[in-house]
Amino acid sequence: MATKRRKLGNPLALAVMVLLTERPMHPYEIAQTLRRRGKDTSLKINYGSLYTVVQNLEKHGFVEVAEVQRQGNRPERTLYGITDAGRDEATEWLSDLLAVPVQEYPIFESALSLMAVLHPDEVARLLEDRLDTLVVRAAGVRGGLEKLYETLPRLFLVETEYKLHMIEAEAAWVRGFFAEIRSGALPGVKEWRAFHDTGEFPEEYPKPEGGDSGRP
C-alpha cells in the first residue's frame, strides 16, 4: 500500500495539526509546547517556518482562526484551531506514516555502498570515529530522555526512545563491522585490501563494466 500524495508534506504541519487537536494555540505557543515536549529532537522547528506552515494549513482549510486576543497595548495574538478537514487529514496522514514503511535513502547507507573505493584500514578507522560519536550521542539522548521522563508521560516520548534504540543499534553494528574488517573475518576483505595494495582487481570480484581492472 502506497502513501497518499498530500497537499502539505512537511512533518511540522502534521505536528501542528496534532497539537491543535488539544486546543487552539498561538504559533509561538505551538513552538514552545513542541520544544517543552522534546519534539525539537525529531522535528526541525523555527519560528519563521512555523508561521509559514500555519499559514499554509489555513490556506488549505486545515486550521482556522479561533480567536484574536487583545491585551492592553500588546500586539494582537491570533489563536488557531483545527478544522474538521484538518482533523481528518492529520488522522489519515499519521495512520499512513505508522502503517506503511517508506523507502528512504540514509546518507550513511549510501556511503557504505561506495566504501570499497577506500582502503579497508581507512574504513575501519573512520567507522571507529563514527562509533565514538554515536556513543556520545546516545549518552546525550539517554540523559535528555531521563530528564523528560520527570515531567512527561512516556506516551509523549516514544519517538525519543526509538531514536535512542536506533543509535544504539547502529553503534552495535558499526562496532562489529569494523572489528570484522580489522580481524580479516569479513568475507572479501583480503581481496579488497589486495586491490588497494597492488592496484589489481581480484579475479573473484566481477570486473567493472568495460573490463577495466584499474582503480575506480
C-alpha positions, 0 to 999 in steps of 0.5 A: 500500500502506497502513501497518499500524495498530500497537499502539505508534506512537511512533518511540522504541519502534521505536528501542528495539526496534532497539537491543535487537536488539544486546543487552539494555540498561538504559533509561538505557543505551538513552538514552545509546547513542541520544544517543552515536549522534546519534539525539537529532537525529531522535528526541525522547528523555527519560528519563521517556518512555523508561521509559514506552515500555519499559514499554509494549513489555513490556506488549505482549510486545515486550521482556522482562526479561533480567536484574536486576543487583545491585551492592553497595548500588546500586539494582537495574538491570533489563536488557531484551531483545527478544522474538521478537514484538518482533523481528518487529514492529520488522522489519515496522514499519521495512520499512513506514516505508522502503517506503511514503511517508506523507502528512504535513502540514509546518507550513511547507507549510501556511503557504505555502498561506495566504501570499497573505493577506500582502503579497508584500514581507512574504513575501519578507522573512520567507522571507529570515529563514527562509533565514538560519536554515536556513543556520545550521542546516545549518552546525550539522548539517554540523559535528555530522555531521563530528564523528560521522563520527570515531567512527561508521560512516556506516551509523549516520548516514544519517538525519543526512545526509538531514536535512542534504540536506533543509535544504539543499534547502529553503534552495535553494528558499526562496532562489529563491522569494523572489528570484522574488517580489522580481524580479516573475518569479513568475507572479501576483505583480503581481496579488497585490501589486495586491490588497494595494495597492488592496484589489481582487481581480484579475479573473484570480484566481477570486473567493472563494466568495460573490463577495466581492472584499474582503480575506480 
